[in-house]
Amino acid sequence: MKRFTKNLLSVDQGSSVMFSDFANNGPMWSGDGPRESVTNVEFGEPYLEPPIVHVSISMWDTGGDTNQRADLRAEKITPTGFQLVFRTWGDTRIARIRADWMAIGEVSDEDVWDVE
Protein backbone atom coordinates (compact mmCIF):
# COMPACT_ATOMS: atom_id res chain seq x y z
CA MET A 1 0.00 0.00 0.00
CA LYS A 2 1.24 3.45 -0.88
CA ARG A 3 0.55 6.23 1.64
CA PHE A 4 0.46 9.88 0.63
CA THR A 5 1.46 12.05 3.55
CA LYS A 6 2.08 15.73 3.09
CA ASN A 7 1.86 17.00 -0.47
CA LEU A 8 -0.68 17.53 -3.19
CA LEU A 9 -2.07 14.39 -4.79
CA SER A 10 -2.13 14.55 -8.58
CA VAL A 11 -3.74 12.36 -11.23
CA ASP A 12 -2.53 12.37 -14.84
CA GLN A 13 -4.01 10.26 -17.62
CA GLY A 14 -3.70 9.60 -21.31
CA SER A 15 -4.32 7.32 -24.24
CA SER A 16 -1.93 6.06 -26.90
CA VAL A 17 -2.35 4.09 -30.12
CA MET A 18 0.79 2.02 -29.69
CA PHE A 19 0.91 0.63 -33.23
CA SER A 20 -1.21 -0.04 -36.30
CA ASP A 21 0.48 -2.94 -38.09
CA PHE A 22 -2.34 -4.17 -40.35
CA ALA A 23 -1.92 -1.52 -43.08
CA ASN A 24 1.84 -2.03 -43.47
CA ASN A 25 1.96 -5.76 -42.62
CA GLY A 26 4.12 -4.94 -39.57
CA PRO A 27 5.52 -7.45 -37.08
CA MET A 28 2.55 -7.52 -34.69
CA TRP A 29 0.29 -8.49 -37.59
CA SER A 30 2.55 -10.66 -39.74
CA GLY A 31 5.19 -11.83 -37.25
CA ASP A 32 5.43 -14.96 -35.17
CA GLY A 33 6.93 -15.65 -31.76
CA PRO A 34 7.76 -13.07 -29.08
CA ARG A 35 7.16 -9.44 -30.13
CA GLU A 36 6.92 -6.16 -28.25
CA SER A 37 6.05 -2.54 -28.79
CA VAL A 38 7.30 0.23 -26.47
CA THR A 39 5.81 3.73 -26.23
CA ASN A 40 7.45 6.40 -24.08
CA VAL A 41 5.01 8.47 -22.00
CA GLU A 42 5.80 11.79 -20.31
CA PHE A 43 3.69 13.15 -17.47
CA GLY A 44 2.25 16.67 -17.65
CA GLU A 45 4.41 17.67 -14.68
CA PRO A 46 6.92 15.70 -12.61
CA TYR A 47 5.91 13.79 -9.50
CA LEU A 48 8.02 13.91 -6.34
CA GLU A 49 8.76 10.18 -6.75
CA PRO A 50 7.64 7.52 -9.22
CA PRO A 51 3.82 7.46 -9.13
CA ILE A 52 1.48 4.51 -9.18
CA VAL A 53 0.62 3.81 -12.84
CA HIS A 54 -2.38 1.80 -14.02
CA VAL A 55 -2.63 0.69 -17.67
CA SER A 56 -5.39 -0.98 -19.67
CA ILE A 57 -6.18 -1.95 -23.24
CA SER A 58 -8.92 0.38 -24.47
CA MET A 59 -9.06 -0.91 -28.05
CA TRP A 60 -7.61 -3.92 -29.76
CA ASP A 61 -8.07 -5.18 -33.25
CA THR A 62 -6.94 -8.79 -33.64
CA GLY A 63 -6.96 -11.58 -36.17
CA GLY A 64 -9.75 -14.03 -35.34
CA ASP A 65 -7.97 -17.09 -36.67
CA THR A 66 -5.32 -17.26 -33.92
CA ASN A 67 -5.13 -17.24 -30.12
CA GLN A 68 -5.51 -13.87 -28.39
CA ARG A 69 -2.35 -13.24 -26.33
CA ALA A 70 -1.57 -9.89 -24.74
CA ASP A 71 0.62 -8.52 -21.96
CA LEU A 72 0.43 -4.77 -21.26
CA ARG A 73 2.60 -3.18 -18.56
CA ALA A 74 3.98 0.09 -17.27
CA GLU A 75 7.76 -0.29 -16.97
CA LYS A 76 10.69 1.95 -16.00
CA ILE A 77 8.42 4.34 -14.08
CA THR A 78 10.17 7.58 -13.05
CA PRO A 79 8.88 10.89 -11.65
CA THR A 80 8.71 12.27 -15.22
CA GLY A 81 7.30 9.33 -17.22
CA PHE A 82 7.30 5.62 -18.00
CA GLN A 83 7.39 3.07 -20.79
CA LEU A 84 4.10 1.59 -21.96
CA VAL A 85 5.03 -1.95 -23.10
CA PHE A 86 2.80 -4.32 -25.08
CA ARG A 87 3.93 -7.90 -25.70
CA THR A 88 2.48 -10.82 -27.59
CA TRP A 89 3.81 -14.23 -28.65
CA GLY A 90 3.10 -17.36 -30.65
CA ASP A 91 0.88 -17.02 -33.71
CA THR A 92 -1.21 -14.12 -32.33
CA ARG A 93 -2.01 -11.45 -34.92
CA ILE A 94 -2.60 -7.91 -33.60
CA ALA A 95 -3.59 -5.21 -36.08
CA ARG A 96 -3.86 -2.30 -33.58
CA ILE A 97 -3.69 -1.57 -29.87
CA ARG A 98 -4.76 1.54 -28.00
CA ALA A 99 -3.76 1.68 -24.35
CA ASP A 100 -5.04 4.02 -21.65
CA TRP A 101 -3.07 4.92 -18.53
CA MET A 102 -3.53 6.76 -15.26
CA ALA A 103 -0.80 7.91 -12.87
CA ILE A 104 -1.43 8.86 -9.23
CA GLY A 105 1.18 10.40 -6.97
CA GLU A 106 2.41 13.36 -4.99
CA VAL A 107 3.51 16.60 -6.60
CA SER A 108 5.18 19.58 -4.98
CA ASP A 109 3.10 22.26 -3.34
CA GLU A 110 4.55 25.78 -3.33
CA ASP A 111 2.73 26.45 -0.04
CA VAL A 112 4.55 23.59 1.76
CA TRP A 113 8.08 24.47 2.81
CA ASP A 114 10.67 21.90 3.74
CA VAL A 115 12.50 23.49 6.67
CA GLU A 116 15.28 21.45 8.22
mmCIF file of the C-alpha atoms, coordinates in Angstrom:
data_MODEL
# 
_entry.id   MODEL 
# 
loop_
_atom_site.group_PDB 
_atom_site.id 
_atom_site.type_symbol 
_atom_site.label_atom_id 
_atom_site.label_alt_id 
_atom_site.label_comp_id 
_atom_site.label_asym_id 
_atom_site.label_entity_id 
_atom_site.label_seq_id 
_atom_site.pdbx_PDB_ins_code 
_atom_site.Cartn_x 
_atom_site.Cartn_y 
_atom_site.Cartn_z 
_atom_site.occupancy 
_atom_site.B_iso_or_equiv 
_atom_site.pdbx_formal_charge 
_atom_site.auth_seq_id 
_atom_site.auth_comp_id 
_atom_site.auth_asym_id 
_atom_site.auth_atom_id 
_atom_site.pdbx_PDB_model_num 
ATOM 1   C CA . MET A 1 1   ? 0.000  0.000   0.000   1.00 0.00 ? 1   MET A CA 1 
ATOM 2   C CA . LYS A 1 2   ? 1.238  3.449   -0.876  1.00 0.00 ? 2   LYS A CA 1 
ATOM 3   C CA . ARG A 1 3   ? 0.548  6.234   1.638   1.00 0.00 ? 3   ARG A CA 1 
ATOM 4   C CA . PHE A 1 4   ? 0.458  9.876   0.631   1.00 0.00 ? 4   PHE A CA 1 
ATOM 5   C CA . THR A 1 5   ? 1.464  12.048  3.547   1.00 0.00 ? 5   THR A CA 1 
ATOM 6   C CA . LYS A 1 6   ? 2.076  15.733  3.092   1.00 0.00 ? 6   LYS A CA 1 
ATOM 7   C CA . ASN A 1 7   ? 1.862  17.003  -0.469  1.00 0.00 ? 7   ASN A CA 1 
ATOM 8   C CA . LEU A 1 8   ? -0.684 17.526  -3.195  1.00 0.00 ? 8   LEU A CA 1 
ATOM 9   C CA . LEU A 1 9   ? -2.071 14.393  -4.788  1.00 0.00 ? 9   LEU A CA 1 
ATOM 10  C CA . SER A 1 10  ? -2.128 14.546  -8.579  1.00 0.00 ? 10  SER A CA 1 
ATOM 11  C CA . VAL A 1 11  ? -3.743 12.357  -11.227 1.00 0.00 ? 11  VAL A CA 1 
ATOM 12  C CA . ASP A 1 12  ? -2.533 12.375  -14.839 1.00 0.00 ? 12  ASP A CA 1 
ATOM 13  C CA . GLN A 1 13  ? -4.015 10.263  -17.625 1.00 0.00 ? 13  GLN A CA 1 
ATOM 14  C CA . GLY A 1 14  ? -3.698 9.600   -21.307 1.00 0.00 ? 14  GLY A CA 1 
ATOM 15  C CA . SER A 1 15  ? -4.321 7.315   -24.239 1.00 0.00 ? 15  SER A CA 1 
ATOM 16  C CA . SER A 1 16  ? -1.933 6.057   -26.901 1.00 0.00 ? 16  SER A CA 1 
ATOM 17  C CA . VAL A 1 17  ? -2.354 4.092   -30.118 1.00 0.00 ? 17  VAL A CA 1 
ATOM 18  C CA . MET A 1 18  ? 0.787  2.016   -29.693 1.00 0.00 ? 18  MET A CA 1 
ATOM 19  C CA . PHE A 1 19  ? 0.908  0.627   -33.232 1.00 0.00 ? 19  PHE A CA 1 
ATOM 20  C CA . SER A 1 20  ? -1.211 -0.039  -36.304 1.00 0.00 ? 20  SER A CA 1 
ATOM 21  C CA . ASP A 1 21  ? 0.477  -2.937  -38.094 1.00 0.00 ? 21  ASP A CA 1 
ATOM 22  C CA . PHE A 1 22  ? -2.343 -4.165  -40.347 1.00 0.00 ? 22  PHE A CA 1 
ATOM 23  C CA . ALA A 1 23  ? -1.921 -1.518  -43.077 1.00 0.00 ? 23  ALA A CA 1 
ATOM 24  C CA . ASN A 1 24  ? 1.840  -2.030  -43.467 1.00 0.00 ? 24  ASN A CA 1 
ATOM 25  C CA . ASN A 1 25  ? 1.960  -5.756  -42.618 1.00 0.00 ? 25  ASN A CA 1 
ATOM 26  C CA . GLY A 1 26  ? 4.116  -4.936  -39.567 1.00 0.00 ? 26  GLY A CA 1 
ATOM 27  C CA . PRO A 1 27  ? 5.520  -7.454  -37.085 1.00 0.00 ? 27  PRO A CA 1 
ATOM 28  C CA . MET A 1 28  ? 2.551  -7.518  -34.692 1.00 0.00 ? 28  MET A CA 1 
ATOM 29  C CA . TRP A 1 29  ? 0.288  -8.494  -37.592 1.00 0.00 ? 29  TRP A CA 1 
ATOM 30  C CA . SER A 1 30  ? 2.554  -10.656 -39.743 1.00 0.00 ? 30  SER A CA 1 
ATOM 31  C CA . GLY A 1 31  ? 5.189  -11.830 -37.245 1.00 0.00 ? 31  GLY A CA 1 
ATOM 32  C CA . ASP A 1 32  ? 5.429  -14.956 -35.167 1.00 0.00 ? 32  ASP A CA 1 
ATOM 33  C CA . GLY A 1 33  ? 6.928  -15.654 -31.763 1.00 0.00 ? 33  GLY A CA 1 
ATOM 34  C CA . PRO A 1 34  ? 7.755  -13.067 -29.081 1.00 0.00 ? 34  PRO A CA 1 
ATOM 35  C CA . ARG A 1 35  ? 7.157  -9.443  -30.128 1.00 0.00 ? 35  ARG A CA 1 
ATOM 36  C CA . GLU A 1 36  ? 6.918  -6.160  -28.249 1.00 0.00 ? 36  GLU A CA 1 
ATOM 37  C CA . SER A 1 37  ? 6.047  -2.536  -28.793 1.00 0.00 ? 37  SER A CA 1 
ATOM 38  C CA . VAL A 1 38  ? 7.301  0.229   -26.468 1.00 0.00 ? 38  VAL A CA 1 
ATOM 39  C CA . THR A 1 39  ? 5.806  3.733   -26.226 1.00 0.00 ? 39  THR A CA 1 
ATOM 40  C CA . ASN A 1 40  ? 7.453  6.405   -24.075 1.00 0.00 ? 40  ASN A CA 1 
ATOM 41  C CA . VAL A 1 41  ? 5.007  8.466   -21.995 1.00 0.00 ? 41  VAL A CA 1 
ATOM 42  C CA . GLU A 1 42  ? 5.799  11.795  -20.309 1.00 0.00 ? 42  GLU A CA 1 
ATOM 43  C CA . PHE A 1 43  ? 3.686  13.155  -17.470 1.00 0.00 ? 43  PHE A CA 1 
ATOM 44  C CA . GLY A 1 44  ? 2.250  16.674  -17.649 1.00 0.00 ? 44  GLY A CA 1 
ATOM 45  C CA . GLU A 1 45  ? 4.410  17.668  -14.675 1.00 0.00 ? 45  GLU A CA 1 
ATOM 46  C CA . PRO A 1 46  ? 6.922  15.698  -12.610 1.00 0.00 ? 46  PRO A CA 1 
ATOM 47  C CA . TYR A 1 47  ? 5.905  13.795  -9.502  1.00 0.00 ? 47  TYR A CA 1 
ATOM 48  C CA . LEU A 1 48  ? 8.015  13.905  -6.336  1.00 0.00 ? 48  LEU A CA 1 
ATOM 49  C CA . GLU A 1 49  ? 8.759  10.183  -6.749  1.00 0.00 ? 49  GLU A CA 1 
ATOM 50  C CA . PRO A 1 50  ? 7.637  7.518   -9.217  1.00 0.00 ? 50  PRO A CA 1 
ATOM 51  C CA . PRO A 1 51  ? 3.821  7.464   -9.125  1.00 0.00 ? 51  PRO A CA 1 
ATOM 52  C CA . ILE A 1 52  ? 1.483  4.507   -9.178  1.00 0.00 ? 52  ILE A CA 1 
ATOM 53  C CA . VAL A 1 53  ? 0.618  3.813   -12.840 1.00 0.00 ? 53  VAL A CA 1 
ATOM 54  C CA . HIS A 1 54  ? -2.382 1.802   -14.018 1.00 0.00 ? 54  HIS A CA 1 
ATOM 55  C CA . VAL A 1 55  ? -2.626 0.691   -17.672 1.00 0.00 ? 55  VAL A CA 1 
ATOM 56  C CA . SER A 1 56  ? -5.394 -0.980  -19.672 1.00 0.00 ? 56  SER A CA 1 
ATOM 57  C CA . ILE A 1 57  ? -6.180 -1.948  -23.237 1.00 0.00 ? 57  ILE A CA 1 
ATOM 58  C CA . SER A 1 58  ? -8.923 0.385   -24.468 1.00 0.00 ? 58  SER A CA 1 
ATOM 59  C CA . MET A 1 59  ? -9.055 -0.913  -28.049 1.00 0.00 ? 59  MET A CA 1 
ATOM 60  C CA . TRP A 1 60  ? -7.614 -3.925  -29.757 1.00 0.00 ? 60  TRP A CA 1 
ATOM 61  C CA . ASP A 1 61  ? -8.071 -5.183  -33.253 1.00 0.00 ? 61  ASP A CA 1 
ATOM 62  C CA . THR A 1 62  ? -6.944 -8.788  -33.645 1.00 0.00 ? 62  THR A CA 1 
ATOM 63  C CA . GLY A 1 63  ? -6.957 -11.582 -36.166 1.00 0.00 ? 63  GLY A CA 1 
ATOM 64  C CA . GLY A 1 64  ? -9.751 -14.027 -35.336 1.00 0.00 ? 64  GLY A CA 1 
ATOM 65  C CA . ASP A 1 65  ? -7.974 -17.091 -36.671 1.00 0.00 ? 65  ASP A CA 1 
ATOM 66  C CA . THR A 1 66  ? -5.316 -17.264 -33.923 1.00 0.00 ? 66  THR A CA 1 
ATOM 67  C CA . ASN A 1 67  ? -5.125 -17.245 -30.124 1.00 0.00 ? 67  ASN A CA 1 
ATOM 68  C CA . GLN A 1 68  ? -5.507 -13.871 -28.390 1.00 0.00 ? 68  GLN A CA 1 
ATOM 69  C CA . ARG A 1 69  ? -2.351 -13.245 -26.330 1.00 0.00 ? 69  ARG A CA 1 
ATOM 70  C CA . ALA A 1 70  ? -1.568 -9.889  -24.744 1.00 0.00 ? 70  ALA A CA 1 
ATOM 71  C CA . ASP A 1 71  ? 0.622  -8.519  -21.965 1.00 0.00 ? 71  ASP A CA 1 
ATOM 72  C CA . LEU A 1 72  ? 0.428  -4.769  -21.257 1.00 0.00 ? 72  LEU A CA 1 
ATOM 73  C CA . ARG A 1 73  ? 2.597  -3.182  -18.560 1.00 0.00 ? 73  ARG A CA 1 
ATOM 74  C CA . ALA A 1 74  ? 3.981  0.089   -17.266 1.00 0.00 ? 74  ALA A CA 1 
ATOM 75  C CA . GLU A 1 75  ? 7.756  -0.288  -16.967 1.00 0.00 ? 75  GLU A CA 1 
ATOM 76  C CA . LYS A 1 76  ? 10.691 1.947   -16.002 1.00 0.00 ? 76  LYS A CA 1 
ATOM 77  C CA . ILE A 1 77  ? 8.424  4.343   -14.080 1.00 0.00 ? 77  ILE A CA 1 
ATOM 78  C CA . THR A 1 78  ? 10.173 7.578   -13.052 1.00 0.00 ? 78  THR A CA 1 
ATOM 79  C CA . PRO A 1 79  ? 8.884  10.888  -11.649 1.00 0.00 ? 79  PRO A CA 1 
ATOM 80  C CA . THR A 1 80  ? 8.706  12.265  -15.219 1.00 0.00 ? 80  THR A CA 1 
ATOM 81  C CA . GLY A 1 81  ? 7.296  9.329   -17.220 1.00 0.00 ? 81  GLY A CA 1 
ATOM 82  C CA . PHE A 1 82  ? 7.299  5.621   -18.002 1.00 0.00 ? 82  PHE A CA 1 
ATOM 83  C CA . GLN A 1 83  ? 7.385  3.072   -20.793 1.00 0.00 ? 83  GLN A CA 1 
ATOM 84  C CA . LEU A 1 84  ? 4.100  1.587   -21.962 1.00 0.00 ? 84  LEU A CA 1 
ATOM 85  C CA . VAL A 1 85  ? 5.029  -1.949  -23.100 1.00 0.00 ? 85  VAL A CA 1 
ATOM 86  C CA . PHE A 1 86  ? 2.800  -4.316  -25.085 1.00 0.00 ? 86  PHE A CA 1 
ATOM 87  C CA . ARG A 1 87  ? 3.929  -7.900  -25.705 1.00 0.00 ? 87  ARG A CA 1 
ATOM 88  C CA . THR A 1 88  ? 2.476  -10.824 -27.588 1.00 0.00 ? 88  THR A CA 1 
ATOM 89  C CA . TRP A 1 89  ? 3.812  -14.226 -28.651 1.00 0.00 ? 89  TRP A CA 1 
ATOM 90  C CA . GLY A 1 90  ? 3.099  -17.355 -30.652 1.00 0.00 ? 90  GLY A CA 1 
ATOM 91  C CA . ASP A 1 91  ? 0.879  -17.015 -33.710 1.00 0.00 ? 91  ASP A CA 1 
ATOM 92  C CA . THR A 1 92  ? -1.205 -14.121 -32.327 1.00 0.00 ? 92  THR A CA 1 
ATOM 93  C CA . ARG A 1 93  ? -2.005 -11.447 -34.918 1.00 0.00 ? 93  ARG A CA 1 
ATOM 94  C CA . ILE A 1 94  ? -2.602 -7.913  -33.596 1.00 0.00 ? 94  ILE A CA 1 
ATOM 95  C CA . ALA A 1 95  ? -3.588 -5.206  -36.078 1.00 0.00 ? 95  ALA A CA 1 
ATOM 96  C CA . ARG A 1 96  ? -3.865 -2.300  -33.577 1.00 0.00 ? 96  ARG A CA 1 
ATOM 97  C CA . ILE A 1 97  ? -3.685 -1.570  -29.873 1.00 0.00 ? 97  ILE A CA 1 
ATOM 98  C CA . ARG A 1 98  ? -4.761 1.542   -28.004 1.00 0.00 ? 98  ARG A CA 1 
ATOM 99  C CA . ALA A 1 99  ? -3.762 1.678   -24.352 1.00 0.00 ? 99  ALA A CA 1 
ATOM 100 C CA . ASP A 1 100 ? -5.041 4.021   -21.653 1.00 0.00 ? 100 ASP A CA 1 
ATOM 101 C CA . TRP A 1 101 ? -3.067 4.921   -18.534 1.00 0.00 ? 101 TRP A CA 1 
ATOM 102 C CA . MET A 1 102 ? -3.526 6.760   -15.264 1.00 0.00 ? 102 MET A CA 1 
ATOM 103 C CA . ALA A 1 103 ? -0.802 7.911   -12.870 1.00 0.00 ? 103 ALA A CA 1 
ATOM 104 C CA . ILE A 1 104 ? -1.428 8.865   -9.233  1.00 0.00 ? 104 ILE A CA 1 
ATOM 105 C CA . GLY A 1 105 ? 1.185  10.402  -6.971  1.00 0.00 ? 105 GLY A CA 1 
ATOM 106 C CA . GLU A 1 106 ? 2.408  13.358  -4.992  1.00 0.00 ? 106 GLU A CA 1 
ATOM 107 C CA . VAL A 1 107 ? 3.512  16.602  -6.602  1.00 0.00 ? 107 VAL A CA 1 
ATOM 108 C CA . SER A 1 108 ? 5.182  19.579  -4.979  1.00 0.00 ? 108 SER A CA 1 
ATOM 109 C CA . ASP A 1 109 ? 3.099  22.265  -3.341  1.00 0.00 ? 109 ASP A CA 1 
ATOM 110 C CA . GLU A 1 110 ? 4.548  25.784  -3.329  1.00 0.00 ? 110 GLU A CA 1 
ATOM 111 C CA . ASP A 1 111 ? 2.732  26.447  -0.036  1.00 0.00 ? 111 ASP A CA 1 
ATOM 112 C CA . VAL A 1 112 ? 4.547  23.593  1.755   1.00 0.00 ? 112 VAL A CA 1 
ATOM 113 C CA . TRP A 1 113 ? 8.075  24.472  2.809   1.00 0.00 ? 113 TRP A CA 1 
ATOM 114 C CA . ASP A 1 114 ? 10.666 21.896  3.736   1.00 0.00 ? 114 ASP A CA 1 
ATOM 115 C CA . VAL A 1 115 ? 12.500 23.489  6.672   1.00 0.00 ? 115 VAL A CA 1 
ATOM 116 C CA . GLU A 1 116 ? 15.279 21.453  8.224   1.00 0.00 ? 116 GLU A CA 1 
# 
